[in-house]
Structure formats: structure tokens, C-alpha cells
């Protein structure tokens, strides 16, 4: 726990507004979720997520004044709270006590109430923690844990409360911070990712529940249970009806031993596949991967990994791709890898449905990470590689036993060569990761894997299983391996950033139309005159089936990136079930005139628009004069007479 300085409480001025209990209570009730989130983010992460959740609620509930009190005019800039002295007072109290909770206990001084475990609320037999976010939220939480309490408060006041630096100084001073300028300077070391502060990862009001350590709880309660056993038996005998009272019928007691559950936690029963099993297997997926790694025989490490999977403790960071259950194994899983990677010991397991990655610090410090990803129904192409470790902006992959060569390629530069990645024991050399957002997009590094069936590309989107990249018309897609496929993907590589941590299995880019651009006179330029734009549809399929994302993108000659013209989620368009797409965009010509350009896929017989632009055209292309900022609705008809609407 880091030390921090909290100055004495400033004396209220006679000019400060007076806050009574009713006014503060109204502010507390109205803004309770935000105040609890503020306390949770400021509290030291060393408390553990369960203790932070309970303490955040306790500090917020104790923030009411005892009577009428003067409240300094603390800034409250967020919408709906401007100038509310009740909210300013309650926020100051929450902030002060959260900072006090992070102070180290000293023998020479009485502990403050906020430094002790809260009396209320209390939860028995359960651990509560917010829902797990994605890789970005996890990285931000780890970065905030390196800051002192005042610096965390400065970062949160900037991002969550939208306060300027001068207002943050006033709020910190009012909360008792001795060095607000130092706190602001320290907070500057963390990148501004304020939007993530509103994510479920930091919401202590929307919680998940897990049992506490059941084995330890049973051991501690053994004496009490033995003393109560006689009373329970006597009461049962006295009140037992003729037919007994067994609402669960033949079910065993709640804590009875289960052979299958115990076997799932035994490292000796882990499934291990022979190194050459994949060569004769009818299915080529994760189930035929051999167990690799220098620690594959370390039973203590494997036992810890299985135990944490079954009941992750408070110090474990748990993440799961959308739609992936995070419960324990139902039987002995398959071991894919156990070894030392960079500064961590990593174990990767597979239970037929999920890939599970356990990582613990190599230096023996506390804390561990547990990641889940869907991997059911994976084929040879989907099961070619797994993310093994991320460190210092790089990523290492564990490759399938059938992979013969690995390389790194920049998807934005289709004409550039590839950089070979050595493979040692199935583990690749590190390559630059595209999983973490950097604020710009000057490159997009992907992994290129080669086996006896061909070459394919996959990209790291912040999850365990990289997403496979394909091109072609829906229903007839193929891997990105040739020069034409690479050129198709290049302008749209940066749009992959919107798919991070979404459980994406594959992303297909389909060039569905080419459209001549109008010249200064308004008529289309002839084909091949350098005035032809490309329309590409990218469709991201997920492991869970739902949550598919479709983007229609527009790329003009000479442009580096494609522009997103339309987007939709959970629609069949641009997919194997409905290989039709219709999209439009407002485009400004060099003459300064604005046009509505629309294009449909092959098989579109006509396009019409309503709303701000009324026009129609035969065929799959439309270009009509328009005004800047106008909105229009697209409709089309296929050669079979089926009506289609514009995407998004």
C-alpha cells in the first residue's frame, strides 16, 4: 500500500453555503451510483475487489452530515450537479474518507474509522466484485494501482467528474490532500482513457457474486458444527414427520464430495495428447495439441492453476470474452502449455468449449490473471495459434503443431515484405501487438502462419484466440495470402480497432462495388481515369454467434484509409445467409459540390432515395446532387424482385 499525505480538514468559511441533512441526503440518493464508483476508484487496489466494493458503499453511506454544516464551494461540473452544495459536500466527504482508507496504519496513532473494515454493509459467505471488462479496462486498473491515492483521485476527478486542473486542486485541498500539484503531476503519467472509467469494470453497484474459500470456511467452522450437531439431531428426531422432510429428494448434502469435481482439480488427471496425435486425427483443432512448455511437469503450478480456475480469489484478475462462461471445469481439462514466458509462469488449458489461460508473476509476488475465451467448433484455421503472453507492447503466440513457419506483416503496407518469427517449442518470438489502442493508426501488425495447407493471417484483438482475416464474397471467402487480398485489406486495417475485446472469430473484407466519382460537371468520370472509388463490406463473426458487426466502407483514390459509410450489428447483410449489401455516403467533389453516392452489391437492379435527397437509378450505383449534412434513406431492389434497405 502506497503512502500518501492527507492534510487537516480545512475550516469552513462563513461565506460557504450551509448544507443540512435533507439536502445532502437528496444529493446522495440521486447520485449514489456515481459516488460509490468514485470511492471504488480512489480506494487502494491492494484491498482486493471485494473489500473495495464493500468499503466504497460504506464510505458513501457515511458521508451524510450530522446536522447543518457549512460546505466549501467545491466544483461540481457534471451535468445535473452544477452548483449543488449538497452534492459538493457529499463528494468531499467520500473523497476524504477514501483517501484516509489508503493511509498506512501506525502504532503511535489511533486508526481512523475509514481504515478499519466497515461495520455495514456486510456480506457473509460471498465475495462481491464488479463485472470483468476487457483488456483496456484491465490495463487501466493496473496503471491506476501504481499511483498514490491523491493521484488516483486527481485522475478520477478529471475523467469521471470532468473537472479542470484548477477545480481538481480545489477538490483535493478540500478533501485534505497536502500536495494537489504533486498529485496532478503524478496523474499525468497515465494516458487519458477517461471513457473507460464508466465501464462495468469499475461499477461497484452492478456486481457478480462468488463463494468464499469453502474449504477454509469448513475448517474454521468444524468446531461450531460439531457442537451444533447434537442439537440438530435432537431437533430432527423430535420434529421428523412420518415420511421425512427431504425437499431435495435423493440429492447429496450441499458440500458432499463429488468425484468428477475432485478429478477436475487433480493435475495428475489432466489430459495430455501425444506430440504426433494430430497427424492421424480426423479432427484438426485444439483437441489434438500436445502439452508443451518447460513446466508441463510442475504439479504444484498446475494444481494452483486448476484451483484458481475453480475458485478465483480476490487478487485474481478475471476476464472473459463476451458469451464465455467463467465457471470451473466440469472434468479434467486438456493441458496445452505450462512454462515460463517473459516475467510470468503461464498455463493454458482447454475443456472442449473454452481456452483458459492462467498466469502468475515469476518473482513470487501476489496476484494472478485468469482469462477465458470461446473456442468451440474451431477448425484447423481457427486453431492455428493462441496468445501466450503480452508484455511491453509485444505479444507472443503459441502455435499449432502443424504450423511450419511464422512471420510478422504490416497490414497497412501490402507491398512491404514480412519479417520471419522464429518458433521455439511452439512459441513465437515477440511481435508488435495491435491489441492496445495508441491514439493513432500508422501500422497494423498481423501474424502470418504457414502450414501444409497454405498461408493465413490473424490479428490480435485483445483476446486469447486471434481473429482470422479473410476476403471474398460471402459464402466463398478465402484466407488473405495473395497480393490482391492484401491490397483489399490495406485501407481498412485500422477499422479492426473497433472490434477489440468483442469475441471476434473472423473478419471478412469483401469489395462489393466500384463507383466512378462525379467530376466538376457532375457526370461520372470514365472508368480507369483515376476517379473510381471502392466499396468494401467488412463483417466480423463472433464465437458465440450473436454480436456480428458489419461495416460498409468507402475508399477514394489516393486515400490512405477507408471511411465508414454505414454500420450495423446482428444483421444478416454481407453474410453467407444474405450476401446483399446497400450503403451510401455524402461525398464532396473537388469542385466543392456535395453528392450522395450509393452502391449495392452484385444483383442490385435499382436504387432509390427518400428524405433529404430524392433520386433513383437503375443498376447497382447511384450518384445524386445533395446538400451538406442532408439525411436520406436508401432502398433497393434485386434482380429477383426482393427489396433491400440501406445498411445501418
Residue pairs with C-beta under 8 A, 6 or more apart in sequence:
1 44
1 46
1 102
1 104
2 44
2 102
2 147
2 148
2 149
3 103
3 104
3 148
4 99
4 102
4 103
4 148
4 149
4 150
5 150
5 177
5 178
5 179
6 96
6 99
6 100
6 103
6 175
6 176
6 177
6 178
7 173
7 176
7 177
7 178
8 176
9 96
9 176
10 72
10 173
10 174
10 176
12 69
12 70
12 71
12 72
13 70
13 72
14 70
16 70
16 71
16 72
16 73
16 85
17 70
17 71
17 73
17 85
18 68
18 69
18 70
18 71
18 85
19 65
19 68
19 69
19 70
19 71
19 85
19 86
19 89
20 65
20 67
20 68
20 69
21 64
21 65
21 66
21 67
21 68
23 85
23 86
24 63
24 64
24 65
24 86
24 89
24 90
25 64
25 86
26 86
27 81
27 84
27 86
27 87
27 89
27 90
28 35
28 60
28 63
28 64
28 86
28 90
30 87
31 81
31 87
31 90
32 60
32 205
33 203
33 205
34 78
34 160
35 60
35 63
35 90
35 91
35 94
36 56
36 57
36 60
36 204
36 205
37 56
37 160
37 197
37 202
37 203
37 204
37 205
38 91
38 94
38 95
38 98
38 156
38 160
38 161
39 55
39 56
39 59
39 60
39 94
39 95
39 97
39 98
39 204
40 52
40 53
40 56
40 130
40 202
40 204
41 144
41 152
41 156
41 160
41 197
41 202
42 95
42 98
42 99
42 102
42 149
42 152
42 153
42 156
43 52
43 55
43 56
43 98
43 101
43 102
44 101
44 102
44 145
44 149
45 52
45 141
45 144
45 145
46 145
47 55
47 101
48 314
48 315
49 127
49 129
49 130
49 314
50 123
50 127
50 128
50 129
50 314
51 117
51 314
52 204
53 128
53 129
53 130
53 204
53 207
54 118
54 121
54 122
54 123
54 128
55 101
55 114
55 117
55 118
56 98
56 204
57 118
57 121
57 204
58 118
58 119
58 120
58 121
59 94
59 97
59 98
59 101
59 114
59 118
60 90
60 94
61 120
61 121
62 93
62 97
62 113
63 90
63 93
63 94
63 97
64 90
65 89
65 93
69 89
71 85
71 86
71 88
71 89
71 92
72 88
72 92
72 174
73 85
73 88
74 88
74 89
74 91
74 92
74 170
74 171
74 174
75 88
75 161
75 163
75 167
75 170
75 171
76 82
76 83
76 84
76 87
76 88
76 91
76 161
77 161
77 162
77 163
77 164
77 167
78 161
78 162
81 87
91 161
91 171
92 171
92 174
92 175
95 153
95 171
95 172
95 175
96 175
96 176
97 114
98 114
98 149
98 153
99 149
99 150
99 153
99 175
99 176
99 177
100 112
100 114
100 115
100 176
101 112
101 114
101 115
102 148
102 149
103 112
103 115
105 111
105 115
125 211
125 212
125 217
126 209
126 210
126 211
126 212
127 209
127 210
127 211
127 212
127 314
128 207
128 208
128 209
129 207
129 208
129 210
129 314
130 200
130 201
130 202
130 203
130 204
130 206
130 207
130 208
131 200
131 201
131 203
131 206
131 207
131 208
132 201
132 208
132 317
132 318
132 319
132 320
132 326
133 196
133 199
133 200
133 201
133 202
133 319
133 501
134 319
134 462
134 500
134 501
135 319
135 435
135 436
135 462
135 463
135 500
135 501
136 193
136 196
136 436
136 437
136 462
136 500
136 501
137 196
137 199
137 201
137 202
138 201
138 317
138 319
139 436
140 190
140 193
140 196
140 197
141 201
141 202
141 317
143 190
143 191
144 152
144 155
144 190
147 155
147 186
147 187
147 189
147 190
148 183
148 186
150 172
150 177
150 179
150 180
150 182
150 183
150 186
151 182
151 183
151 184
151 186
151 187
152 187
153 172
153 175
153 177
153 183
154 168
154 172
154 180
154 183
154 184
154 186
154 187
155 187
155 190
156 197
157 163
157 167
157 168
157 171
157 172
158 165
158 168
158 187
158 192
158 194
159 192
159 193
159 194
159 195
159 197
160 194
160 197
160 198
161 171
163 171
165 184
168 180
168 184
169 180
169 181
169 184
172 180
172 183
173 180
177 183
191 439
196 202
200 206
210 311
210 312
211 311
213 311
213 313
214 255
214 311
218 255
252 258
260 330
260 331
261 310
261 328
261 330
263 269
263 331
263 332
264 306
264 310
264 328
264 329
264 330
264 331
264 332
264 333
265 303
265 306
265 307
265 310
265 329
266 306
266 332
267 299
267 302
267 303
267 306
268 299
269 332
270 291
270 302
270 332
270 333
270 334
270 335
270 349
271 332
271 333
271 334
271 335
272 290
272 291
272 296
272 334
272 335
273 287
273 288
273 289
273 290
273 291
273 334
274 290
275 290
275 401
277 288
277 290
278 284
278 288
278 289
278 290
278 400
278 401
278 402
281 287
281 288
284 379
284 380
284 383
284 402
285 378
285 379
285 380
285 382
285 383
286 334
286 336
286 350
286 355
286 375
286 378
286 383
287 334
287 350
287 352
288 401
289 334
289 336
289 350
289 383
289 400
289 401
290 401
291 334
291 335
291 336
291 337
291 338
292 336
292 337
292 339
292 398
292 425
292 426
293 337
293 338
293 339
293 346
293 425
294 339
294 340
294 425
295 301
295 338
295 339
295 340
295 345
295 347
296 335
296 337
296 338
296 339
298 338
301 338
301 345
301 347
301 360
302 335
302 338
302 347
304 358
304 360
305 338
305 347
305 349
305 358
306 329
306 333
306 349
308 316
308 358
308 368
308 370
309 328
309 329
309 349
309 356
309 358
309 370
310 328
310 329
311 328
312 318
312 368
312 370
315 366
315 367
315 368
316 367
316 368
316 369
316 370
317 367
317 368
317 369
317 370
318 326
318 369
318 370
318 371
318 372
319 369
319 370
319 371
319 372
320 326
320 371
320 372
320 373
321 372
321 373
321 374
321 463
321 464
321 501
321 502
321 503
321 543
322 502
322 503
322 542
322 544
322 547
323 374
323 503
323 542
323 543
323 544
323 546
323 547
324 354
324 372
324 373
324 374
324 503
324 543
324 544
325 353
325 354
325 372
326 372
329 349
329 351
330 351
331 351
333 349
333 350
333 351
333 356
334 349
334 350
334 351
334 352
335 347
335 348
335 349
336 348
336 349
336 350
336 355
336 386
336 398
337 346
337 347
337 348
337 388
337 398
337 426
338 345
338 346
338 347
338 348
339 345
339 346
339 425
339 427
340 346
340 362
341 388
341 389
341 396
341 427
342 389
342 391
342 396
343 361
343 362
343 363
343 391
344 359
344 360
344 361
344 362
344 389
345 359
345 360
345 361
345 362
346 357
346 358
346 359
346 388
346 389
347 357
347 358
347 359
348 355
348 356
348 357
348 358
348 386
348 388
348 398
349 355
349 356
349 358
350 356
350 375
352 376
353 374
353 375
353 376
354 372
354 373
354 374
354 375
354 376
355 372
355 373
355 374
355 375
355 386
355 464
355 465
356 370
356 371
356 372
357 369
357 370
357 371
357 373
357 386
357 387
357 464
358 368
358 369
358 370
359 368
359 369
359 371
359 389
360 367
360 368
360 369
361 367
361 368
371 463
371 464
372 464
373 463
373 464
373 465
373 503
373 543
374 465
374 503
374 543
374 544
375 382
375 383
375 465
375 543
376 543
378 465
380 400
380 402
380 451
380 453
381 456
381 468
381 479
382 465
382 468
382 505
382 506
383 400
384 399
384 400
384 402
384 403
384 449
384 451
384 456
384 458
385 397
385 398
385 399
385 400
385 403
385 406
385 428
385 447
385 449
385 458
385 466
386 397
386 398
386 464
386 465
386 466
387 395
387 396
387 397
387 398
387 460
387 463
387 464
387 465
387 466
388 396
388 397
388 398
388 427
389 395
389 396
390 396
390 433
390 435
391 430
393 432
393 433
393 436
394 430
394 431
394 432
394 433
395 430
395 431
395 432
395 433
395 435
395 460
396 427
396 428
396 429
396 430
396 431
397 406
397 427
397 428
397 447
397 466
398 426
398 427
398 428
399 406
399 423
399 426
399 427
399 428
399 449
400 451
401 426
402 451
402 452
403 423
403 449
403 450
403 451
404 450
404 451
404 452
405 420
405 423
405 449
405 450
406 420
406 421
406 422
406 423
406 428
406 447
406 448
406 449
406 450
407 418
407 419
407 420
407 421
407 447
407 448
407 450
408 418
408 419
408 421
408 431
408 432
408 445
408 446
408 447
408 448
409 416
409 418
409 419
409 445
409 446
409 447
409 448
409 457
410 416
410 443
410 444
410 445
410 446
411 444
411 445
411 446
411 457
411 459
411 469
411 486
411 489
411 490
411 493
412 441
412 442
412 443
412 444
412 490
412 493
412 494
412 560
413 443
413 490
414 483
414 486
414 487
414 489
414 490
418 448
419 431
421 428
421 429
421 431
421 447
422 428
422 429
423 429
428 447
431 445
431 447
432 443
432 445
433 445
433 460
434 443
434 444
434 445
434 446
434 459
434 460
434 461
434 496
434 497
435 460
435 461
435 462
435 500
436 462
437 497
437 500
441 493
441 494
441 497
441 561
444 459
444 493
444 494
444 496
446 457
446 458
446 459
446 469
447 457
447 458
447 459
447 460
447 466
448 455
448 456
448 457
449 455
449 456
449 458
454 479
454 481
455 479
455 481
456 468
456 469
456 479
456 480
456 481
457 468
457 469
457 479
457 480
457 481
458 466
458 467
458 468
458 469
459 466
459 467
459 469
459 496
459 507
460 466
461 467
461 496
461 499
461 500
461 501
461 502
461 504
462 500
462 501
463 501
463 503
463 504
465 505
465 543
467 496
467 499
467 504
467 505
467 506
467 507
467 540
468 479
468 505
468 506
468 507
469 479
469 480
469 489
469 506
469 507
469 508
469 509
470 477
470 478
470 479
470 480
470 506
470 507
470 508
470 509
471 477
471 478
471 480
471 485
471 488
471 489
471 508
471 509
471 510
471 511
472 478
472 508
472 510
473 510
473 512
473 579
474 508
474 510
474 539
474 574
474 575
474 576
474 579
475 576
475 579
477 508
477 510
478 485
479 485
480 486
480 488
480 489
488 509
488 511
488 536
489 509
491 534
491 536
491 553
491 555
491 559
491 560
491 561
491 562
492 509
492 536
492 538
492 551
492 553
492 555
492 561
492 562
494 561
495 538
495 551
495 553
495 562
495 564
496 507
498 549
498 551
499 507
499 540
499 549
502 540
502 542
502 547
502 549
503 542
503 543
503 544
503 547
504 540
504 541
504 542
504 543
505 541
505 542
505 543
506 540
506 541
507 538
507 539
507 540
507 541
508 538
508 539
508 541
509 536
509 537
509 538
510 536
510 537
510 538
510 539
510 574
511 534
511 535
511 536
512 535
512 536
512 537
512 574
512 581
512 599
512 600
512 601
512 602
513 534
513 535
513 599
513 600
513 601
513 620
513 621
514 532
514 533
514 534
514 535
515 532
515 533
515 535
515 597
515 599
515 621
515 623
516 524
516 525
516 526
516 527
516 529
516 531
516 532
516 533
516 621
517 524
517 525
517 531
517 532
517 533
517 556
517 557
517 587
517 589
517 597
518 524
518 525
518 589
518 593
518 595
518 623
519 525
519 531
519 589
519 591
520 589
520 590
520 591
520 593
522 593
522 625
524 531
524 623
525 531
525 532
530 557
531 557
532 557
533 554
533 555
533 556
533 557
533 587
533 597
534 554
534 555
534 562
535 552
535 553
535 554
535 555
535 565
535 583
535 599
536 552
536 553
536 555
536 562
537 550
537 551
537 552
537 553
537 573
537 574
537 581
537 583
537 601
537 647
538 550
538 551
538 553
539 548
539 549
539 550
539 551
539 574
539 575
540 548
540 549
540 550
541 548
541 575
542 548
546 570
547 569
547 570
548 569
548 570
548 571
548 575
549 567
549 568
549 569
550 567
550 568
550 569
550 571
550 573
550 574
550 575
550 581
550 647
551 564
551 566
551 567
552 564
552 565
552 566
552 567
552 574
552 581
552 583
552 647
552 648
553 562
553 563
553 564
553 565
554 562
554 563
554 565
554 583
554 585
554 587
554 597
555 561
555 562
555 563
556 587
563 585
565 583
565 584
565 585
566 583
566 584
566 585
566 646
566 647
566 648
567 647
567 648
568 647
568 648
571 647
572 578
573 580
573 581
573 644
573 647
574 580
574 581
574 601
574 647
579 601
580 600
580 601
580 603
580 604
580 638
580 642
580 644
581 600
581 601
581 647
582 598
582 599
582 600
582 601
582 604
582 607
582 634
582 635
582 636
582 644
582 645
582 646
582 647
583 598
583 599
583 634
583 646
583 647
583 648
584 596
584 597
584 598
584 599
584 609
584 622
584 632
584 634
584 646
585 596
585 597
585 598
586 594
586 595
586 596
586 597
586 626
586 628
586 629
586 630
587 594
587 595
587 596
587 597
588 594
588 595
588 628
589 595
593 625
594 625
594 626
594 627
594 628
594 630
595 623
595 624
595 625
595 626
596 609
596 613
596 615
596 622
596 623
596 624
596 625
596 626
596 630
596 632
597 622
597 623
598 607
598 609
598 621
598 622
598 623
598 634
598 646
599 620
599 621
599 622
600 607
600 620
600 621
600 636
600 644
601 620
602 620
603 620
603 638
603 639
603 640
604 619
604 620
604 636
604 637
604 638
604 639
604 644
605 618
605 619
605 620
605 636
605 637
605 638
605 639
606 616
606 617
606 618
606 619
606 636
606 637
607 616
607 617
607 619
607 620
607 621
607 622
607 634
607 635
607 636
608 615
608 616
608 617
608 622
608 634
608 635
608 636
609 615
609 616
609 622
609 624
609 632
609 633
609 634
609 635
610 632
610 633
610 635
611 630
611 631
611 632
611 633
612 626
612 627
612 630
612 631
612 632
613 624
613 626
613 630
613 632
615 622
615 624
616 622
617 623
617 624
626 632
633 645
633 646
634 645
634 646
635 643
635 644
635 645
635 646
636 643
636 644
636 645
636 646
637 643
637 644
638 644
